[in-house]
Amino acid sequence: MSSPHKYSRPTIILHWLFAVTIIAVFILGKVLAGTAISPDKLNIFMAHAGLGGLTGLFLIYRIVLLFKHARPQPDPDWGVVMINLSKLVHLLLYLAPLALVISGMSMSLFAGLMELAIAGNWQAWPENITIAPAAIHGLAAPVLLASVALHVIAALYHQFVLKDNLVARMKTT
């Protein structure tokens, strides 16, 4: 069976939904970190956690689609370094969000954050969360940010420098 020239329609739609939720969750996470303990912090946390959970569902479905639909293969003309770098960045684009979702859910569970937010008990919100999942969450976020940046830079490089129309693989039309 030959490799397709573009991704399947469900994969393309999910790619862009995943991108939007990743950006929104990241922005909410930065706002959350910079917000003083208050009722607003609880509301931002709930939005961050809810979108993080949705991102986790998108990630699971995206992984299912990896096995369900054939993917375009890298162009052999890219060379070994570019192909391996592409594989590494794509692997990080799966692993970093997975680490963020698992660590975020664990942190919320073990620190009791969801219970506090649901109860509206902002006065009991911890000043610092020092459990292991919080450390993992803090490490995975910049890894994801760097991976997304490399992914976007590579797409722009392919589109405007190599002019190989790689971006067409992720267009629905």
N, C-alpha and C positions, 0 to 999 in steps of 0.2 A: 504494500500500500504506500502510495507516495504521500509526502508531507503537504498539508494544505498551504496556501499562500497567505492566508490570514486566519485569525482566531475565530472561533464560533461566535455567533451572535450573543448567546447567553454569557460567554466569557468576556466579550467586549463590554456589554452592559454592566456586568459585575465589576470589571476593572475600573470603570469610571465611577460607579457607586462607591466602591472601596476607596478610591482616591479622594472623593468628596468627604466621606466620613472620616478618613484618616486626618485630613486637613482640619476638619471641624473639631475632632477630638483633641488634636494637638493644640489648637488655639484655645479651646476650653481648658485644657490642662495648664497652659501657661497663665491664663486668667485666674484659674483656681489657685495656683501656687502664689500668685501675687495679691490675692484677696485676703484681707484680714478676717479673722474668725468672726462670723456674723451670720444672720439668716441668709444673706446673699451668697455666702460661701457654700451653704448647704444646697441652695438652688443650683448653683454652678456645678457642684459635685454631682447632683442628680442628673443634670444634663450630660456631663462628662461621662458618668457611669452608664447612663442609658445608651448614648451613642457608642461608647466603647463596647457594650454588649452587642449592639447591632453590627458593629464592625467585626466582632468575633463571629457572628453568624455568617456575615459575608465571607469571611476568611474560610470558614468551614466549607461553605458551598463552593468557594473558589478552588479549594483543594480537591473536592469531589470532581469538579469540572476538569481538573488536571488529568484525572484518570479516565474521564468519560469521553473527552473530545481530543482528537489529535491536534498538536500544536505545530506551527511553522518551525522549521529547523533554522538554525543560524546559517547565514551565507558562509560557505567555506572560504571565500575571499577575505573575510574579516580577519583571519589569522587566529592562531592558538591563543594569544594573549587576550584579544578582544572577546573571543568566544568564552574563555574561562572567566574573565572579569564579568561578563554578562551573566553567566551562570551563578557566580558568587553574589552579585547584587540581587538577582531574582530570588536566590535562596534567603538572603537577608530580608527581602521584602515579604517573605512568608514567616520567617522565624522571629523577627523583631515584633511584628504585631501580635503574634502568638504569645510571646513572652510578656508583652504589655497587657494583653487581655487576661492571661492567667495570673500574673502578678497583681494586676489591678483588682481582680475578683478576690484573690487571696488577701490582699491588703484590706479591702473593704470588709471581708468576713472576719479576719483575725483582729482587726482594730475596732470592729463594731461600727464602722462608718455609716453603713446603710441604715442601721437601726437608729443611729443618732439623727441622720437626715430625715428619715421617715417620721420620727417623733418630733422633729423640729427643735431638738435639743442642741442648739448651736453653742451654748455655754460649755458643754462637755467635750466639744471638739478638741482633739489633741493638738497641742502646739507643734510638736514634732512627732513624726511616725518613724520609729527606728527599727521596725521588724524587717526581716530579710526580704519579703516581697516588695517593700517600699524601695529598698536598695536596687533590686532587680528592675523595678519600674523606672527608677531614675537612670539606670544604665541603658536600658533598652530604648528609651525615647530618643536620645541622640543618635543611637545606631540606626533607628528607623529614619530619622531626619536626614542623616548622611546618605542612607540608601536611596531615599526618595530623591534627594538632590542629584546623586549620581545617575539615577534612572532618567530624570528629566534632562540633565546635561547630555547624556548619551542619546536620548531621543532627538534633541535639538541638533547635536553633532551629526547624526545620521541624516536628518532632514535637510540641514542647511549647508553642511560641509561635504559629506559624502554624497548627498543628493540621491540616496538609494530608496527614498520613499518608504522607509521602514514604518513610519507612523501609520501608513495606510492599513497595516495589519490590525490596528486597534480602532478603525473607523467602522461604524455600522453601515454606512452607505457605500 
